[in-house]
Amino acid sequence: MTSDAWSLVFVQTAGLDPWFVRVAEYPGVGPALAWDEPRTVPGRLERAITVVVADGRLTPDRACTLAAAPPIRRAGRR
């Protein structure tokens, strides 16, 4: 997602699912866990998403570079 003032890059880092993007009524983006058919989860299902928030419009190459960079961890946060 991008504008002239900012860019958001979403990277699915655990599991590979189709994604949805919603712009009407409310903004939303993320993995669609039951895209084609219901999904039964025996026990626990983990998914992780890394989001890059950047000033300005990123080029595709810069977005890929930032998406591949290791995430920044803040002290006291998981």
NORZI-V294331 format. One record per residue. RES is the residue in three letters. PHI is phi in degrees with one decimal (none if undefined). NEAR is the number of other ideal C-beta (glycine too) atoms within 10 Angstrom. D_CENTER is the distance of its C-alpha to the mean C-alpha in Angstrom with 1 decimal. Layout:
BEGIN
res/phi/near/d_center
RES/PHI/NEAR/D_CENTER
RES/PHI/NEAR/D_CENTER
END
This chain:
BEGIN
res/phi/near/d_center
MET/none/12/10.1
THR/-153.9/13/13.3
SER/-138.6/9/16.8
ASP/-72.3/7/19.7
ALA/-97.4/8/19.1
TRP/-154.9/13/15.4
SER/-139.7/19/12.2
LEU/-122.2/15/8.5
VAL/-121.1/18/6.5
PHE/-106.7/15/2.8
VAL/-127.8/16/4.3
GLN/-82.2/14/5.4
THR/-104.0/10/8.4
ALA/-143.3/12/10.7
GLY/75.7/12/12.0
LEU/-126.4/8/11.5
ASP/-126.2/15/11.3
PRO/-61.5/10/11.4
TRP/-114.6/13/8.9
PHE/-122.3/11/10.3
VAL/-131.7/10/10.3
ARG/-122.2/10/13.1
VAL/-123.6/9/15.2
ALA/-85.9/6/18.5
GLU/68.1/6/19.8
TYR/-154.9/6/16.6
PRO/-79.2/10/13.2
GLY/-159.4/10/10.4
VAL/-153.4/14/7.2
GLY/164.1/14/6.0
PRO/-71.0/17/7.9
ALA/-97.9/11/11.6
LEU/-67.0/13/13.5
ALA/-125.8/11/16.8
TRP/-64.4/11/16.4
ASP/-97.4/7/19.9
GLU/-157.7/6/21.8
PRO/-59.0/6/21.9
ARG/-116.5/11/20.5
THR/-96.6/6/22.9
VAL/-113.1/8/21.6
PRO/-80.3/5/24.5
GLY/95.0/4/23.7
ARG/-124.6/5/20.3
LEU/-123.0/10/16.9
GLU/-111.2/6/14.2
ARG/-135.5/13/10.4
ALA/-137.3/11/8.2
ILE/-132.1/14/4.7
THR/-102.2/16/5.4
VAL/-119.3/12/5.2
VAL/-98.4/18/8.3
VAL/-111.1/9/10.7
ALA/-131.5/14/13.6
ASP/-72.6/8/17.0
GLY/79.9/12/18.1
ARG/-87.3/13/17.1
LEU/-85.3/19/15.7
THR/-74.7/10/17.3
PRO/-56.1/7/15.5
ASP/-63.5/8/17.1
ARG/-66.9/15/16.1
ALA/-61.6/18/12.3
CYS/-64.9/13/12.8
THR/-62.1/13/14.9
LEU/-66.8/16/12.6
ALA/-64.8/15/9.7
ALA/-83.9/8/12.5
ALA/-71.2/11/14.0
PRO/-64.6/6/14.3
PRO/-65.0/10/12.5
ILE/-88.0/7/15.0
ARG/-106.1/8/16.5
ARG/-89.4/6/18.7
ALA/-59.5/4/22.0
GLY/84.1/5/22.3
ARG/-117.7/5/18.6
ARG/-109.4/4/16.8
END
